[in-house]
Amino acid sequence: MIIVHGAGSGIAQEYIASETEEPILAISRETKISQSNVENIFISTLDELETCLKEINEKYIAWINFKTIKTDEIITKVTPDQLRNSFEINFLPNVIAVKTLTPKMIPSKTGSFIFIDSAKAWMGESGCLSYSSSKKSNAGLQKTAVKEFSRFGITFNTIFISYANTVMWTSLSPALQDKLLKEVPGKKIVDFHEINSTIRFLIKNRIVNGTNIFLDGGLTNI
Ligand SMILES: NC(=O)c1ccc[n+]([C@@H]2O[C@H](COP(=O)([O-])OP(=O)(O)OC[C@H]3O[C@@H](n4cnc5c(N)ncnc54)[C@H](OP(=O)(O)O)[C@@H]3O)[C@@H](O)[C@H]2O)c1
């Protein structure tokens, strides 16, 4: 079973539409996906997420987390509440997923965790403290989890996206889009099929582990 957390995300919906074979559990606050291989679950708190994940009983489980909140505030204006909220949405669901799903994966010696991240958040950006620091916490989770669970055949990888054709991108002015694309060596945004095929690759491939895959046209150029 593939668990898609944050199924209301534009990128998640493109992925789900492209995956018509595997059983999918779509977790969202309110977005319903009508597709024959998709079961919908509607939750809004971390406790509800934990309860829902504890009930899963499948031989193969992949966790893909698209859920995110992005606030735009310079450091001097960021409040502790904004930071707490960002960590609650951008980081803690992954911790709960690793805590509750790994015990279910260990007996079958397989399982995948895929965290969806932002190349810009990784690079750091003005106004990005809450988004960047909460997203970056997932790197600590990934590194620790690789050390603790790899021997059970479980993999942990992160896909970093520069810009995809979602509301986040289309709501920018053409002038700003041009300016941002000028910084990208490849001069293009990410196509959905490039994200979808990378997810499929990470689910099927059992040796790629602890990696960061940058779908960014060379923006980060590490
Ligand atoms: N769009 C881009 O160009 C871009 C660029 C770089 C990285 N990314 C990364 O790609 C992933 C998906 O991005 P996206 O643009 O598709 O995201 P999106 O459409 O903004 O969706 C994010 C999801 O997060 C959940 N969410 C948003 N605000 C929330 C809140 N206040 N409280 C609780 N949940 C909330 C919602 O999930 P539910 O409605 O399902 O509950 C929402 O559908 C994210 O991890 C993002 O960082 C996107």
The ligand as an SDF file (V2000), in Angstrom:
LIG
                    3D

 48 52  0  0  0  0  0  0  0  0999 V2000
    4.5600   23.6090   -5.7550 N   0  0  0  0  0  0  0  0  0  0  0  0
    5.8560   23.7830   -5.9480 C   0  0  0  0  0  0  0  0  0  0  0  0
    6.2900   24.4120   -6.9320 O   0  0  0  0  0  0  0  0  0  0  0  0
    6.8290   23.1810   -4.9740 C   0  0  0  0  0  0  0  0  0  0  0  0
    8.1470   23.6040   -5.0210 C   0  0  0  0  0  0  0  0  0  0  0  0
    9.0580   23.0460   -4.1420 C   0  0  0  0  0  0  0  0  0  0  0  0
    8.6580   22.0660   -3.2420 C   0  0  0  0  0  0  0  0  0  0  0  0
    7.3620   21.6860   -3.2040 N   0  0  0  0  0  0  0  0  0  0  0  0
    6.9980   20.6700   -2.1930 C   0  0  0  0  0  0  0  0  0  0  0  0
    6.0840   19.7460   -2.7670 O   0  0  0  0  0  0  0  0  0  0  0  0
    5.1240   19.3310   -1.7900 C   0  0  0  0  0  0  0  0  0  0  0  0
    3.7240   19.5650   -2.3200 C   0  0  0  0  0  0  0  0  0  0  0  0
    3.6270   20.8950   -2.7530 O   0  0  0  0  0  0  0  0  0  0  0  0
    2.2600   21.4750   -3.3580 P   0  0  0  0  0  0  0  0  0  0  0  0
    2.5790   22.7910   -3.9810 O   0  0  0  0  0  0  0  0  0  0  0  0
    1.5890   20.4290   -4.1540 O   0  0  0  0  0  0  0  0  0  0  0  0
    1.5060   21.7280   -1.9990 O   0  0  0  0  0  0  0  0  0  0  0  0
    0.0900   22.3770   -1.7400 P   0  0  0  0  0  0  0  0  0  0  0  0
   -0.7900   22.2770   -2.9370 O   0  0  0  0  0  0  0  0  0  0  0  0
    0.3390   23.7110   -1.1500 O   0  0  0  0  0  0  0  0  0  0  0  0
   -0.4580   21.3530   -0.7000 O   0  0  0  0  0  0  0  0  0  0  0  0
    0.1250   21.1120    0.5170 C   0  0  0  0  0  0  0  0  0  0  0  0
   -0.8180   20.2600    1.3570 C   0  0  0  0  0  0  0  0  0  0  0  0
   -0.3950   20.4480    2.6960 O   0  0  0  0  0  0  0  0  0  0  0  0
   -1.5470   20.4890    3.5280 C   0  0  0  0  0  0  0  0  0  0  0  0
   -1.6600   21.8000    4.1900 N   0  0  0  0  0  0  0  0  0  0  0  0
   -1.5040   23.0230    3.6420 C   0  0  0  0  0  0  0  0  0  0  0  0
   -1.7320   23.9700    4.5500 N   0  0  0  0  0  0  0  0  0  0  0  0
   -2.0640   23.3360    5.6860 C   0  0  0  0  0  0  0  0  0  0  0  0
   -2.4240   23.7680    6.9810 C   0  0  0  0  0  0  0  0  0  0  0  0
   -2.5100   25.0640    7.3080 N   0  0  0  0  0  0  0  0  0  0  0  0
   -2.6940   22.8420    7.9140 N   0  0  0  0  0  0  0  0  0  0  0  0
   -2.6200   21.5420    7.6130 C   0  0  0  0  0  0  0  0  0  0  0  0
   -2.2890   21.0630    6.3890 N   0  0  0  0  0  0  0  0  0  0  0  0
   -2.0070   21.9500    5.4590 C   0  0  0  0  0  0  0  0  0  0  0  0
   -2.7520   20.2610    2.6520 C   0  0  0  0  0  0  0  0  0  0  0  0
   -2.9940   18.8590    2.6540 O   0  0  0  0  0  0  0  0  0  0  0  0
   -4.4930   18.2840    2.7630 P   0  0  0  0  0  0  0  0  0  0  0  0
   -5.3840   19.2990    2.1190 O   0  0  0  0  0  0  0  0  0  0  0  0
   -4.4000   17.0270    1.9920 O   0  0  0  0  0  0  0  0  0  0  0  0
   -4.7620   18.0960    4.1950 O   0  0  0  0  0  0  0  0  0  0  0  0
   -2.2800   20.6960    1.2840 C   0  0  0  0  0  0  0  0  0  0  0  0
   -2.9760   20.0940    0.2710 O   0  0  0  0  0  0  0  0  0  0  0  0
    5.4460   20.1380   -0.5250 C   0  0  0  0  0  0  0  0  0  0  0  0
    6.1810   19.3370    0.3500 O   0  0  0  0  0  0  0  0  0  0  0  0
    6.2820   21.2970   -1.0110 C   0  0  0  0  0  0  0  0  0  0  0  0
    7.1950   21.7390   -0.0380 O   0  0  0  0  0  0  0  0  0  0  0  0
    6.4260   22.2320   -4.0350 C   0  0  0  0  0  0  0  0  0  0  0  0
  1  2  1  0
  2  3  2  0
  2  4  1  0
  4  5  1  0
  4 48  2  0
  5  6  2  0
  6  7  1  0
  7  8  2  0
  8  9  1  0
  8 48  1  0
  9 10  1  0
  9 46  1  0
 10 11  1  0
 11 12  1  0
 11 44  1  0
 12 13  1  0
 13 14  1  0
 14 15  2  0
 14 16  1  0
 14 17  1  0
 17 18  1  0
 18 19  2  0
 18 20  1  0
 18 21  1  0
 21 22  1  0
 22 23  1  0
 23 24  1  0
 23 42  1  0
 24 25  1  0
 25 26  1  0
 25 36  1  0
 26 27  1  0
 26 35  1  0
 27 28  2  0
 28 29  1  0
 29 30  1  0
 29 35  2  0
 30 31  1  0
 30 32  2  0
 32 33  1  0
 33 34  2  0
 34 35  1  0
 36 37  1  0
 36 42  1  0
 37 38  1  0
 38 39  2  0
 38 40  1  0
 38 41  1  0
 42 43  1  0
 44 45  1  0
 44 46  1  0
 46 47  1  0
M  CHG  2   8   1  16  -1
M  END
$$$$
